[in-house]
Amino acid sequence: MGLLFFIAIMGITLALASTLWSFTQRREKEHDLLFVGGQFRHAIGLYYERTPGAVKKYPNSLEDLLQDNRYVTVQRYLRQIYRDPITGNQDWGLVMAPNGGIMGVYSLSESAPIKTGNFIYENRAFENQIKYKEWRFLYMPQVTGRD
């Protein structure tokens, strides 16, 4: 009887441990998504702000962030096109700018995020979103008023 009780307790303990492990893995992937999305946002911002001339442009493809040939010397804003940590794929949803080009990226995952609040300022729009694909990592140029 004691052996059966011991096996039951071990089974419950292993089930709880696997649930905790799964939750920890999801939380880590979510943290990675926030980091990678921030890297894309930053790279798109650099590309946009460093556009030669007066008219700013967004990149036409994510590959433009790897190698910007608009200068005499090649500019690189990302080292690689990161994989989406949630889906594991290199495919990203693209947010197109009104005047052309890519102004942001988002995960294609339909899963519900664990984190729903307490985001940093740049990610404040993610508050209370119900799917990862609603987390849009956008670069919006700062508009300054001039007198």
SULRA-V341943 format. One record per backbone hydrogen bond with DSSP energy under -1.0 kcal/mol. NH is the residue of the N-H (numbers start at 1). CO is the residue of the C=O. E is the energy in kcal/mol with one decimal. If there is no record, write none. Layout:
nh=<NH	NH>
co=<CO	CO>
e=<E	E>
This chain:
nh=<5	6	7	8	9	10	11	12	13	14	15	16	17	18	19	20	21	22	23	24	25	26	27	28	29	30	31	32	33	34	35	36	37	38	39	40	41	42	43	44	45	46	47	48	49	50	51	65	66	67	68	75	77	78	84	88	93	95	97	100	102	103	104	105	106	123	124	126	127	128	129	132	133	134	135	136	137	138	139>
co=<1	2	3	4	5	6	7	8	9	10	11	12	13	14	15	16	17	18	19	20	21	22	23	24	25	26	27	28	29	30	31	32	33	34	35	36	37	38	39	40	41	42	43	44	45	46	48	62	63	63	75	68	65	65	89	84	106	104	101	97	59	95	95	137	93	120	121	123	124	116	126	111	109	131	132	134	105	136	103>
e=<-2.1	-2.3	-2.4	-2.3	-2.3	-2.3	-2.2	-2.2	-2.4	-2.5	-2.1	-2.3	-2.3	-2.3	-1.9	-2.4	-2.4	-2.4	-2.3	-2.4	-2.3	-2.2	-2.3	-2.2	-2.3	-2.2	-2.1	-2.3	-2.2	-2.1	-1.9	-3.1	-2.9	-1.6	-1.9	-2.3	-2.5	-2.5	-2.5	-2.8	-2.1	-2.4	-2.5	-2.5	-2.9	-2.2	-1.4	-1.5	-1.1	-1.3	-3.4	-1.8	-2.7	-1.8	-3.8	-3.0	-3.1	-2.8	-2.7	-1.8	-3.2	-2.7	-1.1	-1.4	-1.8	-1.3	-1.6	-2.2	-1.4	-2.7	-2.0	-2.1	-1.4	-1.5	-2.3	-1.1	-2.8	-1.3	-3.0>
